[in-house]
Amino acid sequence: MRITIIILILTIQVSCKNRNETNIKSENSAITELAKCNYNNEAITKYHILTNKAEIAICDGDFDRASKNYSLAFREIKKPFGPDVYNAALSNQLSNNLDERNLNLQLLINNSDDLSSLKSIFVNTYIDENLWDSFIEKRTTEYDSRLRNEFKSIWEKDQLFRPMYDTHDDTIQANRIINMNRILSITDSLGFPSHIELGFRKSLRGQNHDVVLVHTAQRRSGDKNIIDLEPILCKAVNEGRFDPEQAISYLHFQNDKDKGNFEVYSTWQYRHHLLPDSLNNKIWLPNLNKEKYESANRIRKKWNGDQLNDIATKSDFNSKSNIPFIFTSVMTFVENMPPDLTLEEALEQYKMTTSDKRPFEKSKIR
């Protein structure tokens, strides 16, 4: 009996090893076709130019101009991204374009299975319960619910045994490869799995399988034998299936020096209850030299991402506005200083932590 168990265990181990080797080969071989990606989809480029113009109009307080740009942008794409539809709904609300707002809200509702966040933002602030109920009555499902459930399972599989890397890293990586291969398989048949098939998440940002991409990019940063996400994400962005800002972020994680500077341009705020609002609300930017700044902008333009000065403008707007717009290019980190610091100590720490950054100044954006 003991011999039988040992043989069974060895068989399972060999099977797992062979399966992993097969998956690794499959994971890398899929790149050949994807490597043909180029950046020539004029409609998608126009979409991102127009949505960026809409976001800048929001920062200027011109919600009617924002609404018009969103309306033009949505004509260029099969299904607009969730944050853009949401921002359009808010812009149309604030510019009193209520029919357009209703269309935006209906699209959000039809593509979502969890409406709690959306409802909490709009109901009793901008619309009443009766109008919300009328949207729910007209609700249709505009996504593949079966595929959506599968991708929720992909997220769950990715999380198995994390963060027990010391004891379960082989299993964690085997699951990552299986998940990555499934993403590539669907990409071959349907296109890169996106909001077009999967609808919108509760947060309206990204999809459940993004976690697989993040972990793959992080692994590649230390092991260049891991699959390169660039051709996959290039094709997905070019087809209107992936947010350029997410793609830039993941390629930043990959840390492939030969690919150029994928700058995410994170911004910072430092706060203490004794400091004046002028310091608490101030946005601090990475202090890039001219060469790195211009290089980052060139790559961002190629990928339909925001220019760095626009990210700074949007970060500054978010720091001062109570209206919950979503700008996917903005990654602001807020650090709260220890509350027991005196004013002098808080000022000294503020000075020290911002010494390697530059402040946002609207008139002096590079």
PyMOL commands that set and color helices and strands:
alter all, ss='L'
color gray80, all
select helices_A, chain A and resi 2-29+31-34+42-59+63-74+82-94+98-110+116-122+129-137+145-159+165-189+195-198+210-222+230-238+244-254+257-259+277-280+290-302+308-320+343-353+362-364
alter helices_A, ss='H'
color red, helices_A
select strands_A, chain A and resi 267-271+284-286+332-336+357-359
alter strands_A, ss='S'
color yellow, strands_A
deselect
rebuild
show_as cartoon
